[in-house]
Amino acid sequence: MGDLVFTAFSGSHQDAIRKGFAARHPEDIWNMPYLPLDPADLGRSYESVVRVNSQSGKGGIAFLLERDYNLSLPRRLQIEFGQVVQRAMDATGKEMTAPMLWDLFEQEYVRANAPLRYVSHHWQDDEAPSAISTTLECNDTVLTREGRGNGPIDAFVAALDLGIRIYSYEERAIGHGSDADAIALIEIAADWLEGTIHGVGIHSSIVTASLLAVLSAVNRGLAGVSQKQRQQILP
């Protein structure tokens, strides 16, 4: 039997298969889009059902990250990261495996820690509005900022004073049990940004993960502006 007989490269096929797996229960009769037979019945695994190449769309990328890393991306982040993946594949001409996608995701979002780098924070929520004191590094300069707001993210945005607005925010766990980390997925807007941009933070603390996500989005946004404009935006 051919190696690719159960493999889908088309983005629309991958998206349908992903949704089919998500809706299926183990006891259900096999009825999957684009998979007339269960690969397991013929001694095959599900590992190669979806593979990502230049024909693939966000559905295949989302499928592999969710299957192998328990990471479910919001639709708008799927679209944005899909463009990142497409550029990487155009540059190499190669397929991307799940570990390659995860490494690219970390590199693009989780490791976006310049020019603003998180050092520490102290959050007080015993009164309203809550207050945050945070220490950052910016171009080797240590900055201490304080802000107040409706929760730690709002207070942190006020402390940064960069004119950013939170467009959307989601949080969830990666992994299982006591070893699970928190992941924060954020989308911001600002007058100095064209449209919106996403950021991601991963940490054992959901508050810290949220602050890291804000900085990830800010740093990714700053990477797309001119040096002169960046100097005007940064403190």
C-alpha positions in Angstrom: 0.0 0.0 0.0 1.3 3.4 -0.9 2.8 5.5 1.9 0.5 8.5 1.1 -2.8 6.6 0.7 -4.2 8.0 3.9 -2.4 11.4 3.7 -4.2 14.7 3.0 -2.2 17.7 1.8 -5.0 20.0 0.7 -6.0 22.6 3.2 -9.7 22.1 2.9 -9.4 18.3 3.3 -7.2 18.8 6.3 -9.6 21.1 7.9 -12.5 18.7 7.3 -10.5 15.8 8.8 -9.5 17.9 11.8 -13.2 18.8 12.5 -14.2 15.1 11.9 -11.7 13.9 14.5 -12.8 16.6 17.0 -16.4 15.6 16.7 -15.9 11.8 16.7 -16.3 9.6 19.8 -14.3 6.3 20.2 -17.5 4.2 20.1 -18.8 5.9 16.9 -19.0 4.0 13.6 -16.2 5.2 11.3 -17.5 8.0 9.2 -14.8 10.5 8.5 -14.5 13.0 5.7 -11.9 12.0 3.0 -11.0 8.9 5.0 -13.4 6.1 3.8 -11.4 3.5 5.9 -10.0 3.7 9.4 -6.2 3.5 8.9 -6.0 1.4 12.1 -8.0 -1.4 10.5 -5.2 -1.8 8.0 -2.4 -1.6 10.5 -1.7 2.0 9.8 -1.4 4.9 12.3 -2.9 8.4 12.2 0.5 10.0 12.3 0.6 10.6 8.5 -3.1 11.4 7.9 -2.3 15.1 7.8 1.0 16.5 6.5 1.8 20.2 5.9 3.3 21.4 2.6 2.8 24.4 0.3 -0.7 23.2 -0.5 -1.8 23.1 3.1 -3.8 25.7 5.0 -4.4 26.7 8.5 -6.5 23.5 9.1 -3.6 21.1 8.7 -1.3 23.3 10.9 -4.0 23.5 13.6 -4.6 19.7 13.4 -1.0 18.8 14.0 -0.5 21.3 16.9 -3.7 20.2 18.6 -2.9 16.5 18.1 0.7 16.5 19.2 0.9 19.5 21.6 -2.6 19.9 22.9 -2.6 23.4 21.5 -5.8 24.8 20.1 -5.3 28.1 18.4 -8.0 30.7 17.9 -9.1 31.1 14.3 -7.5 34.5 13.7 -4.2 33.2 15.2 -4.4 30.1 12.9 -4.6 32.5 9.9 -1.7 34.6 11.1 0.5 31.7 12.0 -0.4 30.0 8.7 1.2 32.9 6.9 4.4 32.5 9.0 4.4 28.8 8.1 3.9 29.5 4.4 6.9 31.9 4.3 9.1 29.3 6.0 8.0 26.6 3.5 8.5 28.9 0.6 12.1 29.5 1.8 12.9 25.8 2.3 10.6 24.0 -0.2 10.1 21.3 2.4 7.2 19.8 4.3 6.8 20.7 8.0 6.4 18.1 10.7 4.6 18.7 14.0 7.9 19.3 15.9 9.0 21.7 13.1 5.7 23.6 13.4 6.0 23.8 17.2 9.6 25.1 17.0 8.5 27.7 14.5 5.6 28.7 16.7 7.9 29.1 19.7 10.4 31.0 17.7 7.8 33.4 16.3 5.7 34.0 19.4 7.0 32.6 22.6 10.6 33.7 22.1 9.6 37.2 20.9 11.4 38.9 23.9 13.1 41.9 22.3 13.4 44.8 22.7 11.1 44.5 25.8 12.0 41.6 28.1 10.0 40.6 31.1 12.0 40.5 34.4 9.5 40.4 37.2 6.2 41.8 38.5 4.2 42.3 41.7 0.4 42.3 41.4 -1.9 43.6 44.1 -5.6 42.7 43.7 -6.8 43.4 47.2 -8.4 46.6 46.2 -10.0 48.0 43.0 -8.6 48.9 40.6 -5.8 46.4 41.0 -2.2 47.6 40.8 0.9 46.1 39.2 4.5 47.0 39.5 6.7 45.4 36.8 10.4 45.4 36.0 11.4 45.1 32.3 14.6 45.4 30.3 14.6 47.5 27.1 17.8 47.7 25.1 19.9 46.7 28.2 18.2 49.4 30.3 16.2 48.3 33.4 12.7 49.9 33.6 10.3 49.9 36.5 6.7 50.7 35.6 3.5 50.8 37.7 -0.1 50.8 36.5 -3.7 50.3 37.7 -6.5 48.6 35.9 -9.4 46.1 35.9 -7.2 43.0 36.4 -3.5 42.3 35.8 -3.6 42.6 32.0 -5.4 46.0 32.1 -3.0 47.2 34.7 0.0 46.0 32.8 -1.1 47.7 29.6 -1.5 50.9 31.6 2.0 50.5 33.0 3.5 50.0 29.6 1.9 53.2 28.3 2.4 52.3 24.7 -1.1 53.0 23.4 -2.0 49.4 22.9 -5.6 48.0 23.1 -6.5 44.4 23.8 -8.6 43.0 20.9 -9.0 39.4 22.2 -7.6 37.2 24.9 -7.8 33.4 25.6 -6.1 31.2 28.1 -5.8 27.5 28.5 -3.5 24.7 29.7 -0.8 22.9 27.8 0.0 19.4 29.0 -1.9 17.4 31.7 -2.1 17.3 35.5 0.2 19.1 37.9 2.9 19.6 35.2 0.6 21.5 32.9 1.7 25.0 31.9 -0.6 27.9 31.3 -0.7 29.5 27.8 -2.1 32.9 27.1 -3.1 33.9 23.6 -3.6 37.6 23.0 -4.4 39.9 20.1 -3.6 43.6 20.4 -4.2 46.8 18.3 -2.5 50.2 18.5 -2.4 53.4 16.4 1.2 52.5 15.4 0.1 49.0 14.1 -1.5 48.1 10.8 -4.4 46.0 11.9 -3.9 43.6 14.8 -1.1 41.3 15.9 -0.9 38.3 18.2 1.3 37.4 21.1 1.8 34.2 23.1 3.0 33.6 26.7 3.7 30.2 28.4 4.4 30.0 32.1 3.3 27.9 35.1 1.5 31.1 36.3 -1.4 32.3 34.2 -0.8 35.9 35.2 2.9 35.7 34.2 1.9 34.0 31.0 -0.6 36.8 30.2 2.1 39.5 30.7 4.5 37.6 28.5 1.8 37.3 25.8 1.3 41.1 25.9 5.1 41.7 25.5 5.2 39.0 22.7 2.6 40.9 20.7 4.3 44.3 21.4 7.7 43.0 20.4 6.3 41.4 17.2 4.6 44.6 16.4 7.7 46.7 17.0 9.6 44.4 14.6 7.5 45.7 11.8 8.0 49.5 12.3 10.9 51.7 11.3 13.8 52.3 13.7 12.7 56.0 14.0 9.2 55.1 14.8 10.3 52.5 17.3 12.3 55.1 19.2 9.2 57.3 19.4 7.1 54.5 20.7 9.4 53.0 23.3 10.0 54.6 26.7 
